[in-house]
């Protein structure tokens, strides 16, 4: 069966799209741009193959689809700006096979102006076709919530912005097969800026509540109770909760290196969030000292080292820096995570606790970094000598909270 869709990039953005597409009955080629192709387990690959998924190995396959979506990752570059290297590689590969009337959509997180100013020339030069005349070009912010059981692609509205109105409608027709609601932006830059706003909104609000956590600890105020009460306000407030740092693939974007100005609020938010691992370690050392123990030689167990609960993704996890800082203080660090069978920090394996309750009882300090569903926090808090809860997930009074 010929494929209708090519998803280029099978990492955190492309893989969920490919899965949603085959679930909707759309024959799909998945073309990897890097090592992220290994994120598919053999069982997942078999299930997807049975419903119309074809892992792409031959670039010629990209010339046989009606829609191509570029989902290549855009990590931080050496200058702090976005590295578009994988987007460029994907565009060049696609351009050589691009046929007239194809719809090309970019979903990778980029700054406003990238689709028109960066992607479009690559596609036009490599194909000899003109965007808006010979093929459709659009941008759609990726809205993936890894691990969520409530937010499916079908129930998540998709924002579309095209180079021309016809480009917008072509992209909207495609996404209309995947979701119940398509929202049309005025154009490419508006759609790109939606992604910018949504990503920065998360980081700025997490930074605010992280600062509140530090303040409330100094004042002797229960921040978690403050948030619980505040979120009852039916307007003008959305609850965010503090944590040991912010991980994930959606990095804050302050326009560094790409514009004549930066977003000062985002820059400050990033500074606040980047300080949280250090603050967690400082709190841990203080707790140990208050109970007659030194951080040097202390046995510290980290519970949950992924960046998000119930997701086996370590991208940007604050657990890494926390482990490094604890080790530098002389602590003996181990970890437990139901989603992570093995974990290394600075190219050194961190010992994994297989017998959870025994490890918690043996540790001088246990730090809850991620609240996975499988953790019985009431039972763990009873076993622990000292428990620092950075997620506010333990029963009141059962642990020291961030």
C-alpha positions in Angstrom: 0.0 0.0 0.0 1.5 3.4 -1.0 2.0 5.8 2.0 0.1 9.1 2.3 2.4 10.6 4.9 6.1 10.8 5.6 7.1 11.8 9.2 10.7 12.9 9.0 12.2 12.6 12.5 11.0 9.9 14.9 12.0 11.5 18.2 9.7 13.0 20.8 7.8 15.1 18.2 7.6 12.7 15.2 6.9 9.4 16.8 3.6 10.4 18.5 2.5 11.9 15.2 3.3 8.7 13.3 1.5 6.7 15.9 -1.6 8.9 15.7 -1.6 8.8 11.9 -1.5 5.0 11.6 -4.2 4.8 14.3 -6.3 7.1 12.1 -5.8 4.8 9.1 -3.2 6.9 7.3 -0.4 4.8 5.7 2.8 6.4 7.0 6.5 6.3 6.3 8.7 7.0 9.3 12.0 8.4 8.3 14.6 8.9 11.0 17.0 11.8 11.1 19.2 10.4 13.8 19.5 7.8 16.5 16.0 8.5 17.8 14.7 5.7 15.6 15.7 3.3 18.4 13.0 4.7 20.6 10.5 2.2 19.1 10.4 -1.1 20.9 10.1 -4.2 18.7 6.5 -4.7 20.1 5.5 -1.1 19.2 7.1 -1.5 15.8 5.1 -4.7 15.1 1.8 -3.0 16.2 2.5 0.0 14.0 3.5 -2.1 11.0 0.2 -4.0 11.3 -1.7 -0.8 10.9 0.1 0.8 8.0 3.5 2.1 9.3 6.6 1.6 7.3 10.1 2.5 8.7 11.8 4.4 5.9 15.3 3.6 4.9 15.3 4.7 1.3 15.0 8.5 0.8 13.3 7.8 -2.5 10.2 6.8 -0.5 9.8 10.5 0.5 8.9 11.3 -3.1 5.8 9.1 -3.1 3.7 10.8 -0.4 1.1 13.6 -0.4 2.1 15.1 2.9 5.6 15.3 4.6 5.9 16.6 8.2 9.4 17.5 9.4 9.7 16.8 13.1 13.5 16.9 13.5 14.8 17.9 17.0 16.2 21.4 17.5 18.5 21.3 20.5 20.5 24.2 21.9 23.6 25.1 19.9 27.0 26.1 21.3 25.9 29.8 21.1 22.7 29.1 23.2 20.5 29.4 20.1 18.5 26.8 18.4 20.5 24.3 16.3 18.7 23.7 13.0 21.2 21.2 11.7 18.8 18.2 11.7 16.0 20.3 10.2 18.4 21.3 7.4 19.4 17.7 6.8 15.7 16.7 6.7 14.9 19.5 4.3 17.7 18.7 1.9 16.8 15.0 1.9 13.1 15.8 1.2 13.9 18.6 -1.4 15.6 16.2 -3.7 12.5 14.0 -3.9 9.8 16.7 -3.6 7.0 16.4 -6.1 4.5 19.1 -7.1 1.3 19.4 -5.0 3.0 17.9 -1.9 2.1 19.5 1.4 5.2 20.1 3.6 4.7 20.9 7.3 7.3 21.8 9.9 6.5 20.8 13.5 10.0 21.2 15.0 10.2 23.9 17.7 11.7 27.0 15.9 11.8 30.7 16.2 9.4 32.9 14.2 10.5 33.3 10.6 12.3 30.0 10.3 9.8 28.2 8.0 9.8 31.0 5.5 13.4 32.3 5.9 15.2 29.0 6.4 13.2 26.0 5.4 11.5 27.5 2.3 14.8 28.3 0.5 16.2 24.9 1.1 13.1 23.2 -0.3 12.9 25.5 -3.3 16.6 25.3 -4.2 16.8 21.5 -3.8 13.6 20.8 -5.7 13.3 23.6 -8.3 9.7 24.1 -7.2 8.2 27.2 -5.7 6.4 27.1 -2.3 2.8 28.4 -2.5 2.7 27.7 -6.2 4.0 24.2 -6.8 3.8 22.8 -3.3 2.2 23.8 0.0 4.2 24.9 3.0 2.9 25.3 6.5 3.9 25.3 10.2 2.1 23.6 13.1 3.3 23.8 16.7 3.9 20.3 18.2 1.5 19.7 21.1 2.6 16.4 22.6 2.1 15.6 26.3 4.2 12.5 26.9 2.8 10.0 29.2 -0.6 11.7 29.4 -3.6 9.3 29.5 -6.1 12.2 29.1 -4.8 14.2 26.2 -4.8 12.3 22.9 -4.0 13.7 19.5 -7.6 13.5 18.5 -8.7 15.7 21.5 -5.8 18.2 21.1 -6.5 21.1 18.8 -3.9 21.7 16.1 -2.8 25.2 15.1 -2.0 25.6 11.4 -0.3 28.6 9.6 0.5 28.4 5.9 2.6 30.5 3.5 -0.6 31.2 1.6 -4.3 30.6 2.4 -4.2 27.6 0.1 -1.2 26.2 2.0 -3.2 26.6 5.3 -6.2 24.8 3.9 -4.1 21.9 2.6 -2.4 21.5 6.0 -5.7 21.8 7.8 -7.2 19.1 5.6 -4.4 16.8 6.6 -4.7 17.5 10.4 -8.5 17.3 10.2 -7.9 13.5 9.7 -6.1 13.4 13.1 -7.9 15.8 15.4 -11.4 17.0 16.2 -10.4 20.7 15.9 -8.1 22.6 13.6 -7.3 26.3 14.4 -6.1 28.4 11.5 -3.5 31.1 12.3 -3.1 34.1 10.1 0.2 32.9 8.7 3.5 31.1 9.2 5.0 33.5 11.7 1.8 33.6 13.8 1.8 29.8 14.0 5.5 29.7 14.9 5.0 32.3 17.6 2.2 30.2 19.1 4.8 27.6 19.8 7.1 30.3 21.3 4.4 31.5 23.6 3.2 28.1 24.7 6.8 26.9 25.5 7.8 30.1 27.4 4.5 30.2 29.3 5.3 26.9 30.9 8.8 27.9 31.9 7.9 31.4 33.2 5.2 30.0 35.4 7.3 27.2 36.7 10.0 29.7 37.5 7.5 31.8 39.5 6.3 28.9 41.6 9.9 27.7 42.1 10.8 31.2 43.5 7.7 31.0 45.7 8.9 27.6 47.0 12.2 29.1 48.1 10.5 32.1 49.7 7.8 30.0 51.5 10.4 27.7 53.0 12.2 30.7 54.4 9.0 32.1 55.8 7.8 28.8 57.2 4.8 28.8 54.9 3.3 25.6 53.3 3.5 26.5 49.6 1.6 23.3 48.6 -1.3 24.5 50.7 -1.1 27.9 49.2 -1.3 26.5 45.7 -4.1 24.2 46.7 -6.2 27.1 47.9 -5.2 29.4 45.0 -6.3 27.0 42.3 -9.9 27.3 43.6 -10.0 30.7 42.0 -12.2 30.2 38.9 -10.5 33.0 36.8 -7.1 34.6 36.3 -5.1 31.7 37.8 -3.7 28.4 36.6 -1.9 26.2 39.1 1.8 25.3 38.5 3.8 23.4 41.0 7.5 23.6 41.9 10.1 20.9 41.4 13.8 20.2 41.3 14.2 21.8 37.9 12.7 21.7 34.4 13.4 19.1 31.8 12.0 18.0 28.6 12.4 18.8 24.9 10.5 22.1 24.9 13.3 24.5 25.9 12.6 28.1 26.8 13.3 30.4 23.9 14.6 33.9 24.6 15.5 34.6 20.9 19.2 34.4 21.8 21.3 34.9 18.7 18.3 35.2 16.4 16.9 38.7 17.0 17.9 42.2 18.0 16.4 41.7 21.4 15.8 39.0 24.0 12.8 38.1 26.0 14.0 39.3 29.4 11.2 37.5 31.3 12.2 34.2 29.7 15.9 34.8 30.4 15.2 35.4 34.1 12.9 32.4 34.3 15.6 30.2 32.9 18.0 31.5 35.5 15.6 30.7 38.3 14.8 27.2 37.0 18.5 26.4 36.4 19.2 27.2 40.1 16.7 24.6 41.4 19.0 21.5 41.3 21.6 23.4 43.4 18.8 24.5 45.8 17.7 20.9 46.2 21.2 19.7 47.1 21.5 22.6 49.6 18.3 21.5 51.2 19.5 17.9 51.3 22.8 18.8 53.0 20.9 21.0 55.5 18.5 18.1 56.4 21.4 15.7 56.9 23.2 18.2 59.1 20.1 18.8 61.2 19.9 15.1 61.9 23.6 14.8 62.9 24.9 13.6 59.5 27.3 15.0 57.0 26.7 14.9 53.3 30.2 13.4 52.9 29.8 9.7 53.2 26.0 9.9 53.3 23.9 7.3 51.4 21.5 9.2 49.2 18.8 7.5 47.2 17.2 9.4 44.3 13.6 8.3 43.5 12.6 9.0 39.9 15.2 10.4 37.5 13.2 11.0 34.4 12.0 14.6 33.5 8.3 13.6 33.6 6.3 11.0 35.6 5.7 7.6 34.0 7.8 8.5 30.9 11.2 6.9 30.2 12.7 10.1 29.0 15.8 11.6 30.6 16.0 14.7 28.3 17.1 17.7 30.4 16.3 15.9 33.7 17.5 17.9 36.7 18.3 14.6 38.4 21.6 14.6 36.5 22.9 17.8 38.0 21.6 16.8 41.4 23.5 13.5 41.3 26.7 15.3 40.2 26.5 17.9 43.0 25.7 15.3 45.6 28.7 13.3 44.5 30.9 16.3 44.6 29.9 16.7 48.3 31.1 13.2 48.9 27.7 11.5 49.1 27.2 7.9 47.9 24.4 8.3 45.3 22.1 5.5 44.1 18.8 5.7 42.2 15.5 3.9 41.6 13.2 4.5 38.7 10.6 2.0 37.3 11.1 3.5 33.8 14.9 3.5 33.8 16.8 0.1 34.0 20.2 1.8 33.9 21.5 5.3 34.3 24.9 7.0 33.9 26.0 10.4 34.9 29.3 11.9 33.5 29.8 8.5 31.8 29.8 6.7 35.1 27.0 4.2 36.0 24.9 5.2 39.0 24.0 2.1 41.2 20.4 1.1 40.8 18.4 0.0 43.8 16.4 -3.1 42.8 14.9 -3.8 46.2 13.1 -0.4 46.7 11.9 -0.6 50.3 15.2 -2.0 51.5 17.1 0.7 49.7 14.9 3.4 51.2 15.3 2.0 54.7 19.1 1.8 54.2 19.6 5.3 52.8 20.5 8.2 55.1 18.4 10.4 52.8 15.9 9.7 50.1 15.0 12.4 47.6 11.8 12.1 45.6 12.6 13.8 42.3 9.8 12.3 40.1 6.4 11.0 41.3 5.8 7.9 39.2 2.4 6.2 39.7 3.9 3.0 41.0 5.4 4.7 44.1 3.5 4.1 47.3 4.6 7.3 49.0 2.8 6.5 52.2 4.7 3.2 52.6 8.0 4.7 51.4 7.7 7.6 53.9 7.3 5.1 56.7 10.5 3.2 55.7 12.7 6.3 55.0 15.1 7.6 57.6 14.8 11.0 55.9 12.6 11.9 52.9 12.8 15.1 50.9 9.9 15.5 48.6 10.5 17.9 45.7 7.1 17.3 44.2 4.7 17.8 47.1 3.3 14.3 46.5 3.7 12.8 49.9 0.9 12.9 52.5 1.1 16.1 54.7 3.6 15.6 57.5 5.1 12.4 56.0 8.2 14.1 54.5 10.2 17.3 54.3 8.8 19.2 51.3 10.7 21.5 48.9 
